Amino acid sequence: MSPSVAELLLQRLERTPTGPEGGLCSLEAAAALGLDHQTLVGAVKSLQALGEVIEAETRATTRWELSAEGEEVLRDGSPEVRLFCSVPSEGLPQSDAMKLPGAQVGFSKAMANKWLRLDKGAPGGPRIFRAVGAVQDAVQSSLRQVQEGNGDSLSERERTDLKRRKLLLEVTLKSYWIRKGSAFSTAVARQETDLTPEMIATGSWRKLPFKAYNFSALGLPPACGHLHPLLKVRSQLRQIFLEMGFTEMPTDNFVESSFWNFDALFQPQQHPARDQHDTFFLQDPAEAPELPAGYMARVKKVHSQGGYGSQGYKYEWKVEEARKNLLRTHTTSASARALYHLARQGKFTPVKYFSIDRVFRNESLDATHLAEFHQVEGVVADRGLTLGHLMGILHQFFTKLGISKLRFKPAYNPYTEPSMEIFSYHEGLKKWVEVGNSGVFRPELLLPMGLPESVSVIAWGLSLER
């Protein structure tokens, strides 16, 4: 079995003297062993991993090499000398001389060296003549010195000129100076890194070499500081809304009055959603201290008597029921507040609002339902909005989420008419699943706020964690 590269290197290193100056250069060792230098470097690194078998010091040396163009000049001569030799005694038309290989560089250099002269008034056009009888190719001679390994004997000016003409390259060679280590051996023995139960049971660990532990080495950084998947989704949704020109609504009031959560949204006070099986009502404080009196009176009238084109619900509306505090059941209460403040501005301006925040439902917990979850809501208020505008916005919104297959189904909502449920085709489940709810806000909801009759409001919402 032939020895490995590492073993060949150790055998050669064994024959080198010890001491501060003892050792091998990896470049010389590779040449002596007939190996590629990178192959030898790989063996050096593998021996370093074994511990103190060898010591390897990184060194960098520079040397001069000819470029491909420099090789051509060494073989055929410099362009200025070749051009000089191409000019006969009777001269050569400049137009013909410029067609020769390397004539552009050769002409300028030969003229600078005063080897040639140019007669611009010659018959037939400018003509080039020799100005001296013979020339010496100093460039070729300098490159020959570099080729023979004597590049350092050139002056700095000569090397700079050759580099500027792209005839000479300065190459940096990285190598290793290799010495014997404290545990030097010509036999490559793999050091064990783990103490196994079998080694302990058989006692073989006593005869095995173990790699020393590096107690100063840094361990793997702990996986920490990652965003929660829900926060990632929230960030993605927020970015989509902002790209579509929406403004985020304030949604920092988890505790809401029944007035803003239900009444302002034209939900009757006997609606099943107000039942304690669905809503968390508060005991302290049990009631909201203040409600907008004028707006509350208009809401009461449209609920109990009708108005604004609606017959209302024909029941006795009670302010005590509207004052009850609760944990908000949807973020549409924030939309109602935002639209009310928009109406109070006086002159109407179109707006696009969105919200992403927590809502609360008093429901039985199971694999798909929690008592607390996040709701996403978008609201657009403008003149002349239709159901077609809503469907177009929804297509754009869900397409940015990566959902392109959408269907819309008519549905009932207390505060939107017409209303639609949004369905998307789930590629994994191979079926259509509901992804949201949408509709156009009722006039009997908007007009009591004070918004103009020509203004329409379209909205949609979807739930997370459900």
Secondary structure, 3 states (H helix, E strand, C coil): CCCCHHHHHHHHHHCCCCCCCCCEEHHHHHHHHCCCHHHHHHHHHHHHCCCCCEEEEEEEEEEEEECHHHHHHHHHCCHHHHHHHHCCCCCEEHHHHCCCCCHHHHHHHHHHCCCEEEECCCCCCCEEEECCCCCCCHHHHHHHHHHCCCHHHCCHHHHHHHHHCCCEEEEEEEEEEEEECCCCCCCCCCCECCCCHHHHHHCHHHHCCECCCCCCCCCCCCCCCCCCHHHHHHHHHHHHHHHCCCEECCCCCCEEEHHHHCHHHCCCCCCHHHCCCCCCECCCCCECCCCCHHHHHHHHHHHHCCECCECCCCCCCCHHHHHEEEECCCCHHHHHHHHHHHHCCCCCCCEEEEEEEEEECCCCCECCECCEEEEEEEEEEEECCCHHHHHHHHHHHHHHCCCCCEEEEEEEECCEEEEEEEEEEECCCCEEEEEEEEEEECHHHHHHHCCCCCEEEEEEEEEECC
